[in-house]
């Protein structure tokens, strides 16, 4: 796995290497979500903050991005998750997160990204 910040975007590359002597077919799943927590919520004192009127949204856009949105009053934020290659499926998890799923095939000693 490699991680980098490129042109203001967080980029993560996942590479699967096969050490098997035969072909390998596998399912790779990556669960993604955004909670839009502010710095006060991240402190270790376990306080909670009321957020009346907070609205969250999740949507798969026409260009294949998974967009997470948050709005409370005049403040709003969004983040988009894209994947190349595009996942074979996007599944709901029941928690608001989404699971991106790929079916990968590796030749003996090969790799897939």
N, C-alpha and C positions, 0 to 999 in steps of 0.2 A: 504494500500500500504506500502511495506517495501522496503528500499533501503540499499545496503551495497557494500563495495568493498571487493571482495574475490579473493585471488590469482592474483591480478593485473587486475581483471575484475570488471566492474560495474554490479551489479546484482539487478534487481528490481522484486519484487513479487507483483502481483495484485490479490486480493481475493475479490470475489463478494459474499455478504451475502444476503440471501433472508429473508425478514420478512413477506412474503405473506403466506396465509394459504393454498394455492394451489400450484401446480408445476409451475415453471417459466422457460420459454425459452427466451433467450436473445442473442443479437449480441453484442460482445465486439470488438471494433476497436481501435488500437493503431497506430498512425502515427509516423514514424521514418525517420530521415534524418541526414546527417552530412555535415556541411559547411566548416570544416577545417580552420576556421578563426584563424589568429594569434593575439597576444596580442595587437598589434597596431590597429587592426580593431575593437577591443572590447572597445576601449576608447570612452568616451562620447562626443568627439569633432566633430563627424560626418564626419570626413575626409574619403575619399575613396582612394584606392590604385589600380593602374593599375597592372594587372597580365597577361601580354602577354604570350601566350602559355600554359595557365593552362588547364589541361584536367581532367574532372571528369568522374567517371564511377560508375555504380550501377549494381549489378548482384546477382541473386539467385544461390548459389553454389549447387553442387551435394549433399552435406551433409545437405542442408536445411538452411544454414546461408544466411543472406542478407548482402552482402559486399559492402561497400562504399569505393571508391578509389579516390585519388587526386594526380596529378603529375604536377609539374612545374619545368622545367629544370631538374637538378639532384635530386631535393627534391621530395620525395613521401611519402604518408601516406595512411593508410587504417584502417578501423574499421569494425568489423563484428558484426551483431546483430543476436543472436540465441534465440529461444523460446522453452520452454518445458512446455506443449506439443506444438508441431508444430502448426502453424496457419492453419485453414481450407482453407484460401485464402490469397494471397498477391496481393494487388491492386495498380495500379499506380494512382497518385493523379493529374498529370498534372503539378506539380511543381518540379518534381525530387524526392520528398519524396515517401515513400511507406507506404501503410496502411496494417497492419497485422490484420486479422479478424478471430475471433473464434465464433462459435455458442455454447453457453453454456446452459446446462439444470440444474436447481436447484430443488431439492425436497423442500417441505414446510419447512421453517426454516433452510434450508441447505446452502451450500456454494460451490463455484467452484473457481479454481485457473487457 
